[in-house]
Amino acid sequence: MTPHSRIGLSGAGVIGQLHATALAGLENVSLVAVADPREEAGRELADKYQATWYPSLETMLREANIDTVIVATPSGLHPDQVIAAARAGKHVITEKPMAITAQGVTAMIDACREAGVELAVIFQNRMSIDIRKVHRAIEAGYLGKPVLANGAVYWHRTQDYYDANGGWRGTWALDGGGALMNQAIHTVDLLQWMMGGVTSIQAHTATLTHDIETEDVASAILQFANGALGSITATTSASKDYPVRIEVIGTRGRVTLENNVITIWDAEQPLTDDLLTEEDRELSDGWTPDEPFGAAHRRQLKAIFRHLADGDQPPVPGSEARQAVDIILGIYASSQSGNRITEIAST
């Protein structure tokens, strides 16, 4: 029989609510505790799922009967909360970005390893069948030698978006960045995952249309570990949200994805389900191109809990998820110094 997981959720905001909804659709998993210093928000979410509200993570860790903590708080709070949960002997699942500094990332990973618990990071865009097929196709050489890989995130965020919820978004202390660290981090993760990591960065960032501390536009040239070149461009100053675009060019073909869906496949070998591993099939089971936001979270959470029940490392562990953070920090360092960055913490 699969063990029943008892979950404590830290954070009752938008992402916390999304996780609570996703958990409600899983078997052998129960949300039993919600920690949030805002009593009204915390109690409302806890009551909705017959859970208990706690005024702080520390209180929840001390009093609640839980085995796993989901961290869904502002990004700058993640390291302290993950470390506290690990030291209490709980497995930890955290939203992206896992942290906003290299020191925070390392401390989280070390704390979980020392406590003998697992650390998983939500990168739900990896749960698309098309994303996983392209990843396997590149590995298998379907595109030949990769030479270019580009990602583009052109979205619209209002000033009200940044000012809401206490104005933590767009701050260095709690958001850790802007269009890159909060929005484009998923695309950075997918690019580096498909291409085997990043070894060199030259970048510019700017704040052009919002009253925030961090960037609302960024452009970076990347060199990947497989030798290919590429770019990541991102903004929250577009007139509307455009489809997120990823394109990989190889010596034998080209693939383009928009919002995780293949729109161009130009190669001799067709993409088939035979490329998918058992893990690929599990993570993308039920995926549809028009699925609602949150469905991919549920798939990743389902896989995480199954792996935890089996005593295995969950998909997208902290040691792997840190690469996107390290690359973005490298982009910021290049922009601030004007130099090419070749010392990237995760490579």
N, C-alpha and C positions, 0 to 999 in steps of 0.2 A: 504494500500500500504506500502511495506517495505521501510523505510527511506534509502536515498542514503548516503553512507559513503564516505567522502573525506579524503584521506590518505596522510600524510606527512611521507616520508621515510628518516631516518637519517643513512647515510652510503651508498656509491655507490660501495662497494667492491663486492667480490664474493657472500656473503650472501645477501647483498642488492639487487644485480641483481636477485638472486633466488626469493626473495620476490616480486620484481617487476613483474617477469614472472608469479608467482602464482596469484597475484592480477589481472592480465590481464584476467584470466580465470573465474573471479567471476562476478556475477550479482549484481547490485546496489552498486558497489564499484569502486572508481576511484583513481588512484595514481595521485595527482595533484601537489605534491611538493617533491623535493629531496634536502637534505642538505648534503653537503660534502665540506670540505675546499679545496680539490683538484679540481680545476675548470674544468679541462679537463674531468676527470672521472665523476664528478657530472653533467656537462652539457650533456655529451654523454648519460648517463642513462636517464636524464630528457627528452631530446629531443626524445629519442626512444619511450617514452610513453606519449608524448605531455604534459609533466609536466613542472614546472618551477624550475630552479636551484637556490638554495640559498647557500651562502658561509658558513653559520653556522646554527646550530639548533636554536640558539636564534633569528636570523633573520627570519627563517622560522616560528617560533612560533609567532613572532610579526606581520609578513606581510601576511602569507598565510591563506587562508580560509579553515581550516582543522578541523576535529573533532577527529581524531585518529592519533597517531604517532607510527610508527614501528621503533624500535631501532635495527640496524644491524651493530653496530660499534664494535671495540675491547672490550672485556669483561670488562676491568677495567674502561671503560668510561660509562658503563651502569647506575650506580647509579645517577651521576650528570645529565645525559640526561633524565632519567625517572623522576626524581624529578622536573626538569625544565618543562617537558611536563605536568606533573600532576598539577603543580602550574599555568600553563596556561589554565587549564580546559580541557585538552585532555585525552581521554582514551589512554592507552599505551599497546603495544605488544612488548615484547623484546625477542631477541634470547637467547638461553642458552649459558653459565650459566647466570642466571639473574644478578648475581654479583659475586665478588670473595672474599668478606669478609662478615662475619655475620653482621657487622655494616652496610655495604652497603645494604644488603638484607632488614634488618629491616627498614632502612631509606626509601627505595623505597616503601615498603608496607605501612608504616605510611603516607608518602606523598600522596599516591593515596587515602588512606582512608580519610584523612583530606580534600582532594580536592573533594571527592565524585565522583571519576572516577575509572574505572576498570583497573586492571593490569593483563595481561595474558602473559604466558611464553610459547615459542615454545618447545614442547617435542613431535615431530612428530611421534616418534616410537610408541607412545601409540595409533596411528591411525590404526594399523593393526588389522584385524578381529581376527587373531590367538592370538595375544597378549591379546585382550580384552576377548576372550573366556577363555584363561587360567586364567586370573584374576578372572573372574566370577566363574570358576570351583573351584579354590582354596577357594574362599569365600563360595561356596556351599558345600564344604567338599568332593568333588569328589576324592581328593587324600588322604583323611583321615587327620590325624594330620601332618602338614608339619614338617619335621625334618632337612632337608638340602636344601639350595638354593645357587647356584653358578653362577657367571657370568664371562665370559672371553672375552677380547677384545685384539686380537693380530694383530696389523696393522703395516704397513711400512710407515715411513715418512722420506724423505731425509733431509739432512742438508739444501739443497736449499729451501725446504718447510718452514723451520724455519727462514731462512734468508730473504725470500721474503716480500714484502710490508712493508719495514722499519724494519723488524726483531722483530715485537711485539710478535709473537708466541714464546712460551717457556720462556717468561719473567714473573716474579712475578707481576710486576706492571700492565701489560695490559692483560696477559693471565691468571694470577692467579694460574697457575699450568701447568702441561704438559699432559701426557697420560691420566690422570684421569679427570682433569678439562675440557680439550678441547674435547677429544675423548670418553672416557668411561663414561662420565656423563650420557649419555642416558641409559646405562646398569645399572648404579647405581640407576637411577630413576625407571626403570622398576622393579628391584629387591625389592627396598624398598616399592614400590607401591603394588606389589603382596603380600608382606609379612607383611605389616602393619607398616613399619618403622624399624629403627635400634636403639638398646639401648646400644651396646658395640662394641668397635673397638680395634683391635691390628694389627699393620701394619708395613711394611717396604717399603721404596721407594728408588730409586737410579737413577743416570744418568750414563749410561753405554756406549752409542755409539754416542751421539750427543753433540755438543758444545752449550749447552743451560743452563739456570739457573735452570730450573725445571726438574721434573722427566721424564724419558723415559721408566721406568719400575716400577711397583707397585704391591704389594701383600698384601691383608688385610683379616683378619678373622673377621667375623661379627656375632653378636648375634642379632636376629630380635625380634621385639616386641611380636610376637606370640610364642617365646621360641625357635624357630629353630636356628640352626647355619648355617654358610655359608661362602662364600668367594667372593671377587672380585679381579681378576688379570688382568693387562692391560700393554701393551707395544706399543711403536711406533718403536721398534727395530727389529721386525720380518722381515723375508726375503721378505714377501709379505703380502697383506691383506688376512687374513683368516676369515671365517664366524664368526660373533659375536654369542656367545653361551650362553644360559641360561638354567639351569636345576634345577628342583624342585623335591625333593623326599619326599613323604609322606608315612604314614603307610599303605595306600591302593593303592599306585600307583606312577607313575613317568611320568614327561613330560620334553621333551627337545625341545628347539627352536633354530634354526639357522637363523640369519638375519630376525628375527620376524616371521618365518614360523615354524610350528610344524613339527618336524621330528620324534619324538617318543611320542606316547600317550599310556601308559600302565596302564589302570585302568578299573574297571568293567563297570562303566557308560560311555557311549560314549559322545563325545563332539558334541553338535548339536547347531544349530542357536537359539534354544529355550532359551539358556542361555543368549542371548544378550538382553539388554534393548533397549529402543527407542534411548537413547543417544549413546549407543554402535553402533547401526545401522547407525546413522547419521555420527558419526565420522569415521567409517570404510567404508562408502558407496563408492563403486568403487574400493576398494583395490584389488590388485593382487600381488602375490608373486614376480613377476619380474618387478614391476612398476618402472619408472625412478625416480631418486632423484628429489625431489620437489613436487611430487604428494601428498605426505602426508602433506607437508606444506600447499598446497592449501586446503586440507580437513579441517585441523585445523583452518586455517584462515576463511574459509567459516562458520564453526561452531561458531567461535568467533564473527564474525560480526552479525550472526543471533541472538546470545544471547545478544549482545549489543543492537540490534534493539528492542528486547523484554524487555530490562531493567533487564536482568538476569546476574548472574555471569558467565563469560566465562569459557570454559574448561581449566584446569590447571592454576588456578589463582596463583598469587605470593605467597600466604600463603601456598599453596601446593607444588609449585615448589621449594621453598627454601630448602626442605628436602634433595634433592640431593646435593646441595651446602654444607649444614651443615655436611653431612656425609663425603664428600671429605675433608673438612676442618678438621674433626676429624681424618681422615686417615693421613693427613699431621702432625697433632699435635702428634699422636701416633708415627709416624716414627721419628720425630725430638726429642721426649722426651724418647722414648723407653718404655713408659707407656701405659697401657690399658686406653682407653678413655671411660668414661661412661656419661659425661655431654655433650650431643649433643643438640645444640640450639633448634632444631625443635621438640624434644621429651620431 
